[in-house]
Amino acid sequence: MMISRHSNTAIALLILTFTLASARPNFIFIFADDLGWGDLGCYGHPNLKTPNLDKMADEGLLVSNFYVANPVCSPSRTAAMTGQYPARHGVHQHFSNHVLHVARNMPDFLDPNVTLVTRLMQENGYKTGHFGKWHLGSGAGAPAPSAYGIDVHNTTGYSPRHQSTEKMVNESIAFIEENQDEAFYLNVWTLVPHATLDTTDKQMAAYPNKAPVGAAKDRGFSTPAQIYYGAITDMDFHIGRLMSKLDELGLSEKTLVVFSSDNGPEDIHVINATHSGIGSAGPFRGRKRSLYEGGVRVPCIVRWPGHTPSGRVDVSSVLSTVDLLPTFCSLAGIELPKGYHSDGQDVSEVFAGTALERDLPLFWDWTGVQFGEVINKSPGLALRSGKWKFLMNPDGTRKELYDFEADPQAMEIDNLADLYPDEVTRFSKMLMEFKSSIPQGGVDKPTGSNKYPMPGNQ
């Protein structure tokens, strides 16, 4: 049963009042890299072994409808840090080099002076840390993470990749131990399972039934399943170490942990993923770089014993990374700066165990190329509003409308645009207004096109 929005807000305020009266919560945000919605046991993967993340879900909340704000890395991370759509900051695609940035109408790095969750936490007495991937700008002239309100950080030195999660979790544990008596905010942004993976024989040994046979075995090959699954199971193991440390230090009930991924799984057609790109988007159409569900709908697990009900699966609330900043600040009792407007909203009530009827629609724009099978290549603009998902190209072509109540698996196959012209008109206007409100990125051709020679139409 859906509780009214006003009742939900009241519940969240009661929990917030209780929390602030005792102690402000700590926050840990774990962001995996290119992990698909279906890549965990608790999300239904039939083969992947993720006992620690599955336990985390058993102890807390699993969110089915959780979205990132862009289908690739840097923009997605920008949204998590700022609580705003990344294009508002000119971050349309991943940070690369100056020549590409000019072509894409992008800066060379995220402006460190914008409103950031890490700085808000730091300015309000939190000790802040960041270990793992950064990808918010690097190279000549790019600010260090310390310029973004981060006290302790390491965003380099994680090569080789197969040791990266262990190293960053070691550093995260040291940070927690040092700051266990004060409030802290911590980002743990893994490099796994982003290609190119270099999974070890020991890590792959967890999947002997996925070993190659015949000539492939004779030539010493490993299968994509061994490589990909082994990397994720190793990541899961070290996340389990982090959760155990919170338990050991008596910090679990004081610490809100959110686990998610920066976008959907990589496509095996991309050259650096040809040996491992078999991540699962679950039942969804689309992968990384696509605005279909598989590209932007990702896992989300919330663990906060004593505050977040255990074993809860929320299949109705629609959440996004742009919600994290306003939610974390609300729970910490931090007032948002005057003049700052998040594209997200406070979703504390979802973390408290009640469903949310979302106030704000979600918007996406994508200006980059899309790889792989044609069925995964989406239009360049999209929105989610209630039960509806609407996509179209920036020039107004290829309009697609999907009803997720009629199709709860969100397959995005049955285009209803012809049946609901009023909705198409309304959503087209909303998308174009959104597009006109953000800085325009340079478009990588042939973004937004889905031309494909079908049989009989040569």
Summary of the structure (lengths in Angstrom):
residues: 458
radius of gyration: 21.3
end to end distance: 52.0
largest distance: 69.7
contacts: 1580
relative contact order: 0.17
helix: 35%
strand: 15%
